[in-house]
Amino acid sequence: MDAPTPSQPDDRRNEEFWRNFLENPDSLMTIGRRVFSHLPANPRCQMCAAPFTGVGGSIMRLIGKRPSDGNPNMCNTCQKVLMKHHGGAEVEGSMLFADIRGSTAMAERMSAGEFHALLDRFFTTASDTVFAHNGMVDKFVGDEVVAVFPPVYGARHAENAVATATALLRATGHADPGGPWVPLGAGVHTGRVWFGAVGEGNHTDITVVGDAVNTTARLAAQAAAGEILVSTDAARVAGLDPTLQRRSLELKGKEQPTEVVSLRVDSA
């Protein structure tokens, strides 16, 4: 077997790369990502937030950024990094799951085109909100957005995750007198996750796995419309008021109850 080359590092070197990348935020990258996120247009690169269409996309093409040939969620320059450094590392991060409540019943009352337009509006709103708070859209699953806040985008990842959930409820109208244009429930949790690149060639993608991801999904599933269930782990790291009322939830697959606090936009 050939010895690994600098362009094809072995697993140990990949892990070292990802751990250094994730645990040592690059201020220039963070600033650049924040700037890119304010350029109009969706979709955009899930890592650097470079927009792919519209005026923002035209500006990105001037500096050599365009959608990857094999991954529509990634720009070509970020995709090259993933292809070069296949693997990942375990770090502490925060997760946000938010999904539409009663989507099946809503779909029954709408035409297919109307329901698609609603989902498209929600996905665009969710993407803009996540990127505005220094997060990364991991994926959209059905009527749910999954976002991750790794430490590479700042040490205040838990605070950003809570702020994103709150802003998303506001953006969907949960604080409006007439009620939301789409009802959402959300879950936020902080814990150890494996963050890295999986796949082959141009089809390499970012993924996040671990018990923290599963816990966040379970929290979102139990949240009522207009409610954000925040684990006490995330609440502590985010600096939420320690006097907020707590309650214990029995989550599927968990042997011990999970302590949470409940937030709503009219009191958050």
C-alpha positions as CSV (number, residue, x, y, z in Angstrom):
1,M,0.0,0.0,0.0
2,D,1.3,3.4,-0.9
3,A,2.3,5.8,1.8
4,P,-0.3,8.6,2.3
5,T,0.6,11.9,0.5
6,P,-0.2,15.4,1.7
7,S,-3.3,15.4,-0.6
8,Q,-4.4,12.1,0.8
9,P,-3.8,12.1,4.5
10,D,-4.4,9.0,6.6
11,D,-7.3,8.8,9.1
12,R,-5.1,10.1,12.0
13,R,-4.0,13.1,10.1
14,N,-7.6,13.8,9.0
15,E,-8.8,13.7,12.6
16,E,-6.0,16.1,13.5
17,F,-7.0,18.4,10.7
18,W,-10.7,18.4,11.7
19,R,-10.0,18.8,15.4
20,N,-7.8,21.8,14.8
21,F,-10.3,23.2,12.3
22,L,-13.2,22.8,14.7
23,E,-11.7,23.8,18.0
24,N,-9.6,26.8,16.8
25,P,-12.0,29.3,15.1
26,D,-10.5,31.3,12.3
27,S,-11.6,34.9,12.8
28,L,-11.1,35.7,9.1
29,M,-13.3,32.8,8.1
30,T,-16.0,33.7,10.6
31,I,-16.0,37.3,9.3
32,G,-16.1,36.1,5.7
33,R,-19.0,33.8,6.5
34,R,-20.9,36.6,8.2
35,V,-20.4,38.8,5.2
36,F,-21.5,36.1,2.7
37,S,-24.6,35.4,4.7
38,H,-25.8,38.9,4.1
39,L,-25.5,38.7,0.4
40,P,-29.0,37.9,-1.1
41,A,-30.0,34.6,-2.6
42,N,-30.7,31.0,-1.6
43,P,-29.5,28.3,-1.8
44,R,-26.0,28.9,-0.5
45,C,-22.9,26.8,0.6
46,Q,-23.7,25.2,3.9
47,M,-20.1,25.8,5.1
48,C,-19.0,29.2,4.0
49,A,-22.5,30.7,3.3
50,A,-21.6,31.8,-0.3
51,P,-24.8,32.3,-2.2
52,F,-25.2,30.5,-5.5
53,T,-27.8,32.6,-7.3
54,G,-28.9,36.2,-7.9
55,V,-26.6,39.1,-7.3
56,G,-24.8,37.3,-4.5
57,G,-24.1,34.4,-6.7
58,S,-22.7,36.6,-9.4
59,I,-20.3,38.2,-6.9
60,M,-19.2,34.8,-5.7
61,R,-18.4,33.7,-9.3
62,L,-16.1,36.7,-9.6
63,I,-13.9,35.2,-6.8
64,G,-14.1,31.7,-8.1
65,K,-16.9,30.3,-5.9
66,R,-19.7,28.3,-7.6
67,P,-21.8,25.3,-6.7
68,S,-19.9,22.0,-6.5
69,D,-20.4,19.7,-9.5
70,G,-21.2,16.7,-7.1
71,N,-22.8,18.4,-4.1
72,P,-25.5,21.1,-4.5
73,N,-25.1,22.1,-0.8
74,M,-21.5,23.0,-1.1
75,C,-19.4,25.5,-3.1
76,N,-16.5,24.2,-5.2
77,T,-13.8,25.5,-2.8
78,C,-15.3,24.1,0.3
79,Q,-15.9,20.8,-1.5
80,K,-12.2,20.6,-2.3
81,V,-11.4,20.8,1.4
82,L,-13.8,18.0,2.2
83,M,-12.4,15.7,-0.6
84,K,-8.9,16.3,0.7
85,H,-9.7,15.7,4.3
86,H,-12.0,12.8,4.4
87,G,-13.0,12.1,8.1
88,G,-13.8,14.2,11.1
89,A,-13.5,14.6,14.8
90,E,-15.6,14.6,18.0
91,V,-16.2,18.1,19.5
92,E,-18.8,19.8,21.7
93,G,-21.4,21.6,19.6
94,S,-25.1,22.6,19.6
95,M,-27.9,21.3,17.5
96,L,-31.3,22.8,16.5
97,F,-34.2,20.8,15.1
98,A,-37.4,22.7,14.1
99,D,-40.4,21.2,12.3
100,I,-43.8,22.1,11.1
101,R,-46.7,21.0,13.4
102,G,-49.7,19.4,11.7
103,S,-48.1,19.4,8.2
104,T,-50.1,16.4,7.1
105,A,-53.4,18.1,7.8
106,M,-52.1,21.3,6.2
107,A,-51.2,19.4,3.0
108,E,-54.7,17.9,2.9
109,R,-56.2,21.4,2.9
110,M,-53.9,22.8,0.2
111,S,-53.1,22.0,-3.4
112,A,-49.7,20.3,-4.0
113,G,-48.4,23.6,-5.4
114,E,-49.6,25.6,-2.5
115,F,-48.0,23.2,0.0
116,H,-44.7,23.3,-1.9
117,A,-44.8,27.1,-1.8
118,L,-45.3,27.0,1.9
119,L,-42.4,24.6,2.4
120,D,-40.2,26.6,0.1
121,R,-41.0,29.8,2.1
122,F,-40.2,27.9,5.4
123,F,-36.9,26.5,4.1
124,T,-35.8,29.9,2.8
125,T,-36.7,31.6,6.1
126,A,-35.0,28.9,8.2
127,S,-31.8,29.0,6.1
128,D,-31.6,32.8,6.3
129,T,-32.2,32.6,10.1
130,V,-29.6,29.9,10.7
131,F,-26.9,31.6,8.7
132,A,-27.6,35.0,10.3
133,H,-26.8,33.4,13.7
134,N,-23.6,31.7,12.7
135,G,-25.0,28.2,12.2
136,M,-24.9,25.7,9.4
137,V,-28.0,24.0,7.8
138,D,-27.2,20.3,8.0
139,K,-30.2,19.2,6.0
140,F,-34.0,19.5,5.5
141,V,-35.9,16.4,6.2
142,G,-39.5,16.5,5.0
143,D,-41.0,19.5,6.9
144,E,-38.0,19.8,9.4
145,V,-34.8,21.8,9.4
146,V,-31.7,20.4,11.1
147,A,-29.0,22.9,12.0
148,V,-25.7,22.5,13.7
149,F,-23.6,25.1,15.5
150,P,-20.0,23.7,15.7
151,P,-17.3,25.6,17.7
152,V,-15.5,26.6,14.5
153,Y,-18.1,29.3,14.0
154,G,-17.7,30.7,17.5
155,A,-17.6,29.5,21.2
156,R,-21.1,30.8,21.8
157,H,-22.6,28.0,19.8
158,A,-25.3,27.2,22.4
159,E,-26.3,30.8,22.7
160,N,-26.5,31.0,18.9
161,A,-28.7,27.9,18.6
162,V,-31.2,29.3,21.2
163,A,-31.2,32.7,19.4
164,T,-31.8,31.0,16.1
165,A,-34.7,29.0,17.4
166,T,-36.2,32.2,19.0
167,A,-35.7,34.2,15.8
168,L,-37.2,31.5,13.6
169,L,-40.4,31.4,15.7
170,R,-40.6,35.2,15.4
171,A,-39.9,35.0,11.6
172,T,-42.7,32.6,11.2
173,G,-45.2,34.8,13.0
174,H,-45.4,33.2,16.5
175,A,-45.3,36.5,18.2
176,D,-47.8,38.1,15.8
177,P,-51.4,38.9,17.0
178,G,-52.8,36.9,14.1
179,G,-50.6,33.9,14.8
180,P,-48.0,32.1,12.8
181,W,-48.1,31.6,9.0
182,V,-46.7,28.2,9.8
183,P,-46.7,26.5,13.2
184,L,-43.3,25.3,14.5
185,G,-41.9,23.3,17.4
186,A,-38.2,23.3,18.1
187,G,-35.5,21.5,20.2
188,V,-32.0,22.7,21.2
189,H,-29.3,20.6,22.8
190,T,-25.6,20.8,23.5
191,G,-23.2,17.9,23.6
192,R,-20.5,15.9,22.0
193,V,-21.0,15.3,18.3
194,W,-18.9,13.8,15.5
195,F,-18.5,16.4,12.7
196,G,-16.8,15.6,9.4
197,A,-16.8,14.6,5.8
198,V,-18.3,11.4,4.5
199,G,-18.9,10.1,1.0
200,E,-16.7,9.7,-2.1
201,G,-15.2,12.1,-4.6
202,N,-17.4,15.0,-5.6
203,H,-20.2,13.5,-3.6
204,T,-18.5,14.0,-0.3
205,D,-20.7,15.8,2.2
206,I,-20.7,17.1,5.8
207,T,-22.5,15.1,8.4
208,V,-23.0,15.3,12.2
209,V,-23.7,12.2,14.2
210,G,-24.0,11.2,17.9
211,D,-26.3,10.9,20.8
212,A,-26.6,14.7,21.0
213,V,-28.2,14.7,17.6
214,N,-30.7,12.1,18.5
215,T,-31.6,13.9,21.8
216,T,-32.2,17.2,19.9
217,A,-34.5,15.4,17.5
218,R,-36.5,13.9,20.4
219,L,-36.8,17.3,22.0
220,A,-38.2,18.8,18.8
221,A,-40.7,16.0,18.5
222,Q,-42.1,16.8,21.9
223,A,-42.2,20.5,21.6
224,A,-45.7,22.1,21.1
225,A,-46.4,24.6,18.4
226,G,-44.6,27.9,19.3
227,E,-42.4,26.1,21.9
228,I,-38.6,25.7,22.1
229,L,-37.5,22.9,24.4
230,V,-33.9,23.5,25.5
231,S,-32.0,20.9,27.4
232,T,-30.5,22.1,30.6
233,D,-27.1,21.3,29.2
234,A,-27.7,23.8,26.4
235,A,-29.4,26.3,28.7
236,R,-26.4,26.3,31.0
237,V,-23.8,26.8,28.2
238,A,-26.1,29.5,26.6
239,G,-26.3,31.4,29.8
240,L,-30.0,31.3,30.2
241,D,-31.6,32.4,33.4
242,P,-31.0,29.6,35.9
243,T,-34.3,30.3,37.6
244,L,-36.3,29.4,34.6
245,Q,-38.7,26.6,35.4
246,R,-37.5,23.1,34.5
247,R,-39.3,19.9,33.8
248,S,-38.3,16.3,33.1
249,L,-39.2,14.6,29.9
250,E,-39.1,10.9,29.1
251,L,-37.5,10.7,25.7
252,K,-37.6,7.7,23.4
253,G,-34.5,5.6,23.7
254,K,-33.3,7.4,26.9
255,E,-33.0,5.5,30.1
256,Q,-33.0,8.6,32.3
257,P,-35.3,11.6,32.1
258,T,-34.0,14.7,30.3
259,E,-34.2,18.0,32.1
260,V,-35.4,20.9,29.9
261,V,-36.6,24.5,30.0
262,S,-39.4,25.7,27.8
263,L,-39.1,29.0,25.8
264,R,-41.7,30.9,23.8
265,V,-41.2,34.0,21.8
266,D,-43.7,36.0,23.8
267,S,-41.5,35.5,26.9
268,A,-38.1,34.6,25.5
